[in-house]
Amino acid sequence: MIHISDLKANIGETPILKGLSLDIEPGTVHAIMGPNAAGKSTLSKVVAGHEDYDVKSGDITLNGESIMELSAEERAQKGIFMSFQYPVAIPGISTAYFVRTAVNAVRTANGEEEMDAVTFLKTARERMKWVGMDKALLNRPLNVGFSGGEKKRNEIFQLAMLEPQFAILDETDSGLDIDALRTVADGVNKMRDPKRSFLVITHYQRLLDYLKPDVVHVLVDGRIVYTGGFELVHTLEEHGYGWAEEQIKNGEPVCPPGAEA
């Protein structure tokens, strides 16, 4: 599915990713956790093709094909989706128009027929139920006046409509109350599929308790320094990341508290 090899990327002159490598197989959910400014959001935006980041070296492939020369739009057409940490509002463009345009742009790029208005509305109303989203929001300008929870539900609704191969959820849980968190997680779980993979970026255990990722990575200072199973989430919740930073500083092998070196 996704193969990231020795990725190095800057913002301006500041190195953020410093040789990051990661493999995500089809049908799996990977989580990345790490301290602030470790490079988590930078990774998501570099994979999605954000133009503000200067990739110095490395490669990203999707199903064996490098995407490094593709624009953000072309990557989306190939099946890459990113849920934003801070979704933007677009006055004058309804949610329905925005989502249907995005869906049909992807379908057209892949040689499929466009989704007609009747089919779109039927599908949209079904998928909105997955995330507990009020169908009245379809006719409102995209994210304009939406609460934080409504914006995040809308992101997962878009995920459900676009049906990508690979989805990045960048701190989707931030700003959600307990009920909204559970609803959003249920929507993501409905999208799990043997051919679809997820990369979940978060600071907290609570979302991962619902998603139960297959693999958990610790990202520190622009590199993945440790990889484990779901039990690693509880270790990080209890001990934070100081142990990893200290071990790296001392040149020691990175090993969580309580684990065998």
ABEGO torsion letter per residue (X at the ends): XBBBBGBBBBBEABBABAGBBBBBBBGBBBBBBEBBGAGAAAAAAAAAGBAABBBABEBBBBGGBBAAABBAAAAAAAGBBBBBABBBBBBGBBAAAAAAAAAAAAAAAAGBBBBBAAAAAAAAAAAAAAAGBBAAAAABBBGBGBBAAAAAAAAAAAAAAAGBABBBBBGAABGBBAAAAAAAAAAAAAABBAABBBBBBBABAAAAAAAGBABBBBBBGGBBABBBBAAAAAAAAAAEAAAAAAAAAAGBBBBBBGBBX
